[in-house]
Amino acid sequence: MTLAADEPTPELLEAGRLLFAGAADFTWAAPELGALPPMEGVEIAFAGRSNVGKSSLVNALTGRNTLARTSHTPGRTQQLNFFRIGERFTLVDMPGYGYAQVEKAKVEAWTRLIHAYLKGRSNLARVYVLIDSRHGLKEIDTALLDGLDKAAVSYQLVLTKGDALKKSEMEKRIAGIQAALAKRPAAYPEVLLTSSRDDLGVPELRASIARLLQERGA
C-alpha cells in the first residue's frame, strides 16, 4: 500500500512480482566490517529497530517462509546477512538496532557495524528503514536517519505491522511521518505501509524496488 506519490502501474507491479519470483539465496554473512563481501552489483539494505519485523518482511517479499531467520526474541539477527535476489541485486538484512536481549557491548558492536556499512558501501542503492507502524518514529530511528542524511545515502521508510492499525490511526501515523521527512535531504518521499502477516503493501514494496533497479540500470 502506498501512502504518497502515485500508485505503481500494473506494469511496475508485474515487474516487482517477477523480480522476486526467481531464485533467492543466502550468499554471505558478515559479523564485522572486515568480513564484508566485495562490492559487486547493486545492494539494497533493510534496517530497523530490533523486533520491527525485518526478517518476516524479507520472507514475505520472496515468498519463502525460512529465507531470513525470524524470532520473537529481539536481537536474533546478529550480523549483516546478504541474499542474492534473482541475479538482479543483493538484499542485505541488517542487525536490529536498539533493544536486544544480549549484552550491551554486543549491541554497541552491531550498531557500529551498521553505521560503518551504511557510510562506506558505494554500491548501496537505497536503505529501506522499517518502522513499527504502531509506535511511529522514535529517537533511535531519527538518529539513524540523521546519519543517512549526513552520509547522503538514499533511504525510504516502510511501516510494518500495518494490520494492527485502524484506518484513522494509519492516516494520522502517515501524516506525522511525512511531516518529519519533509526536510530530510536523503529521504525518498513515498512512505509504504506493509504487513507481512496478510501481504498488505508487499506488492507495492516489490514494485518500489523494481523501479529503483530500473533507474539504476540494473
Summary of the structure (lengths in Angstrom):
residues: 218
radius of gyration: 16.0
end to end distance: 24.3
largest distance: 47.3
contacts: 703
relative contact order: 0.21
helix: 39%
strand: 22%
